[in-house]
């Protein structure tokens, strides 16, 4: 059996687990905590919330017993109540898939599986875009080298992630194509259903019919650099001959500074929608004309871009985001800008507003990052491993 270990039920992962189940893969997802499927505090959002979608239906899963007082904000914040060797042996695990390495217990799971000669697969988000000092690079190479030597296959979520492994000496034979994805079908279906109500949705957020609506969707925190978007729209209050309207979905510590900056003289119109839950977010994509993700290197991917594409909306993305070369660059040079260069972002807004992206191009790009692509890689890898066993007399 393939066991998949992850910190908690995540809205972006559930569609992949369901696709694996639909494909007939024998597996079970092991959750370490119930974060966000029960009301949970999120310090970056500054609120307690639970996602409003069923993230546990239609695939096999269970919650492992962990020590009370767990936290997903600390490396040592989750401790298993029983040892990994017993958990792996008693469950008949033949392959272990680990989601990332941000918790000590995930490192322990990899070590235990390696000692038991159980193949280990790893899917992480790190990329090669962030500059590092030589000292930090040497420390990370040593520590991650210990972990990576115990991993048999690496599931690569994108180009920058793949290079990250290659630069650490991982051979191509151990790299699997596993494009980062969301529930494309849900966002596409919701966008189709909401399309006839686009004018109504825009009115509800005070977006003028003629406005070019720029959407920021995410936590309002420093690494996502939402104030760069504010600076850019102050430079470009009109784009493509249309007045710009900024729609802000999300909450966080920078909400106050954003409101203040967009309330000043000469600022374009803006609406702060606040936190929207998963079932509500498609409405924002339908109301908007373009998504902007100005984040720095801390944005290891940017799954909100996947969501925008699935909903039929183009994105403008900072070159420091993990998804930039895979999900934005194929749309044209205007869709990627140098992080922090607000004049370049303003120019991109004008260009994208003047030359709308074809819906077919958005759909092709979205489909290239679907759960099914990863399912195909996983099924092929499992068959490859099983082939020698079947061939043995």
N, C-alpha and C positions, 0 to 999 in steps of 0.2 A: 504493500500500500504506500502511496505517496502521501506524506504528511506535510502540510504547509503551516508554518508557524508565523504568526503576525501579532502585532501588539494589541489590536482591537478591531472590531468591524469598521471598515472604512468605505465610504460611499463610492470611491473610485475603484476599489478592489472587488466589491461584491459582483459586478457584472462579469468579471473574469472568472470568478469561482462558479457562477451559474453557467457560463459557457463551457467550462471544463466538465461540469456535471452533464450538460446536454450532449457533449461529445462522448460520453461513456467512460471517461477517465475514472479509475478507482483511486479516490483520494479522500482526505478529510482535512478541513481547515481547523487549526488549533489556535484559539484566541487566548491571549494572556490576560486581557481585561475587558470589561464591558463599556469602556469609555465611549460616550456619544450615542450608545443605544439606550442608555439610561441617562437621566439628567446629570451632566458633568460640567465642571468648571473649566473654562478655557481662558487662561490669563491674557492671551493676545487679543481675543475678541472682547475680553473684559465682561464676560457674562457666563451664565450657566445655561446649557442648552442640550437638546438631543435631536438628532436628525429625524425628519418626519417621513422617511422612507423605510420600508422593511428591508434591512440589510442582511437578514439571516435566512430568508426563504430560498428554497429550491437548490440547495447544495448541502452536503454533509459537513457538519461542524460540531465542535464542542468547546467549552471554556475550561481551560486547565485551572487547577487549584493553585492559587498564588497567595502569598502572605498578605494579611490585612495591611491597610495603609499604603497600597501601591500608588505609584505616580508615574505618568508617562513623560514627565518633565525632567527626570533625572536618569543618568546612566545606570545607577544602582537602584532605580525606583521600582523594579519588579523582581520578586524572588519567588521561584517555584517552590511549592511545599514538599514536593518529592523530587528525587533525582531524575535527571534526563535519561540515564541508561535504563532505568526501570520503565520509564514512560515509553521509550522507543522499543524496547524488547517486547513488552507486554501487548503493545498495539500492533506488532508485526510490521513495523515500518521497513520498507525496502528502499525508499528514497526520501530524503528530508529536504524540503524547500524552505529556506529562511528569508523572510522579508527584512532586509537591511541589517545593520549592525549597531544600532543606536542604544541597545540595552545589553548589559553584561550577560543577562540570561540567554540572549541569542548567541553570544560567543560560546557559552557553556553548551548550548544545544549542538553547535557545530563540532565542538571538541568531542562530545560524547558520541555523536554519530560517526565521526572519523575513527575513534577508537574501536567502535563496533563494526567497522568496515561497511558502514552504510553510506552510499553515495550522497553527497551534499550539493544542493543547488542554492545559489544566492542571487537575489534580485535587490540591488541597491539603487540609489538615485545620484550618487556622486558623479561629478563631471570634471573635465580637464580645463575649465574656463577660468577658474580662480587662481590668481597668482599666489605663490607660497614662498616664504623664505627658505633658504637651504636648510636651516635648522629644523623648521617645522616639517619640511618635506622628508628629511631623514628619519625623524621620529615616526611620522605616519607610515613611511615605507617599512620601517621595522615592525611596528605593531600590526599594520594591516597585512604585512607579509606573513606573519604567523597565522592569521585568519585565512588568507587566500590560499596558502599551501594545503589547507584542509578542505578546500572547496573543489568539487569536480567540474561543475558547470556554472557559468555566470550568465544570467538572463539580462541582456542589454536592452535598456529602455529607449535608447536613442544614440545618435552619432557621438555626442560628447561623452556620454557614459561609456560607450564602447572604447573610445580612445583612452579613457581613464584606466581601464583594465589593461589595454595594450601597453601603455606606458609603464605598467608595473610587471611586464613580462608575461602576461597571460597569453598563451598561444591561441590562434584562431579556432582550433579544434575544440576548445573549451568554452567558446562564446556562442550563446544562442540568441537569435533574434526574438525580442519580446517587446515590441513597441508599447510605450506607455499609452494607456487608453482610458476612456470613460464609457458610460453606457450611451454610445452613439445613437442607438435606435430610440431611446427614451427622449433625448434632446431633440432629435429630428422630428419625432412624432408630436412632441409638445409644440415645437415651432410651427408645424403645419396646422395644428389645431388652433393655435393662438393667432396665426397670421391675419385672419379676417377681423380680429380685434385690435390690430396694431394702432390704429388711430385712437381708439378708446384708451389703450394702455398709455400711450404718449400723453393724452390729456390728463390722465390720473396723476402723472408725474410732472405736469406743467411743461411738457416739451412741445414747442411750437411745431405745427405741421411742416414748415419749411426748414426746420433746424437739422443740422448734421449732428446727431447724438453720439457722443463719445462715452463709452462705458468703462468705468473702473470697477472691477468686481473682486473683492478679496479683503483680507485684514488690512486695516489702516495702520501699518507698522513700518518702521524705518527701512527694513530690507526690501520692502515692496515699492518704496520711493514714490508714493502717490503725489507728493508735493512737486515732483518733476512734471507730472501731467498738468498740475495747476499752472506752473511756470510756462509750459508750452502753450496752453490755451490762452494765456494772457498775451503771448506773442502772436497767436493766431486765433483771434476771436471770431474770424470767419474762415471757412474752408470750402473750396469748390464753389465759391459764390454764395454760400449759405451761412447763416449764423450758427456758431457752435453752441451746443448745450451739453453740459457734463452731467452724466448720471452716475452717482456713486452708490454702489451696493457694498455694504460691509460696515464694520465698526472697528474701533481701536484707538490707540493713544493719539493718532494724528488727525482724528476727526475734527477737533477744535481748530487747529491751525488751518486745515483745508477750508472749513466753513468761513473762517475769517478772511482768508485770501480771496475766496470766490465771492465774497460780499463787498469787496472794495470797488472803487470807481474803475470803469473800463473792463471789468471782468465779465465773461460770458455768463449766461444763465446756467444755473446748476440746481440739481435736485439730489438730496441725500435720502436715499430710500432706507438706510439702516441695514441691519442684518436680515437677510432673506434665507429661509430654509430651502432645502433641496427642491421641493416641489414648486417653489415660487420663483426660482432663479430663471427658468426659461422665459418668463415674461419680460425680464430685463433684456435678454438678448433680442427678443422680437422687437422691443421698443427702440433699441439702439441701432446705430448704423455701423459701428466699429468698436471693437474692444482694444484697450491699450493696457499692456503689462510692462511697466517701466522698471521692474525689479533689478536688484544687483545679483552678485554671485550666489547669494543665499537662496535664490529661487532655483532649486536643483532641477526643476522641470517647468511647471506652470500648466497644470491640468485644466485650468480655466480656459486656456487657449483651445484645447481639445473640445471643450463644451461649446465654445463660440463657433468653431468650425462646424460641429455637428448641427448646431442651430442655424447654420447658414450665414454666419457673420464673420468677416475678415478680422484679423488681429494685427496690431503693430506692437512689436516686442523688442525689448532691450537685448543687445547682443550678449549680455551676460547671463541670460536665462537659458537653462538647459535645453529648452525646446526650440530655441530661435532658428537654428539651421534646418531643423526637420519640419517645423509647422508654420514658420513665418517666411523664411527666405524663399521657399518655392513659389510664394505668391508675388515676388518681385522685390527689388532693392528697397523700395519705400517702406516695406513691412518690417525691416530691422533697422534700428538706429543705435548709435553708440551710447551706452548707459551714461546718464548724467548730462548728455548734450541736449538741453531743452530746445535749442534752436533747430537741431536736426529733427527732433520729435515734432516740432511745429511744422517743419517742412514736410514730414511724412504725413501728418494730418491733412495738409492741403492737397498732397498728391493723391492719397487714398480717396479723399472726398471727391476729387475731380475725375478720378478713373475708377469707378466701382468694379469690384472683383466679380468675375463670372461665377454664378452659383455652381456650375459644373466643376469648376476648379476647386472650390471649397469642399464639395462632396467627395471628389477623388482623394484629396488630401486627408479628409476625415476618415475615409474608409481604409486608407493605408495604415492607420493607427486604430485598429479595432481589436476587441478581445479575441476575435477569431484568429488573428495573425499569431498571437502568443499561443493559443490553443494548438495551432498547427505545429509550432516548434516543440511544444511540450509532448504532444503525441508522437512526433517523429523521434524525439530523444528517448522516450520510454520504450518505443519499439526497437530502437537501436540497441538499447541495453538488454532487452529481453531476447533479441535474436541469437546471441551466442549460447544462451541457456537452452533455447529450443533446439539448437543444432547439436548440442552435446548428446552422444548416444547414452 
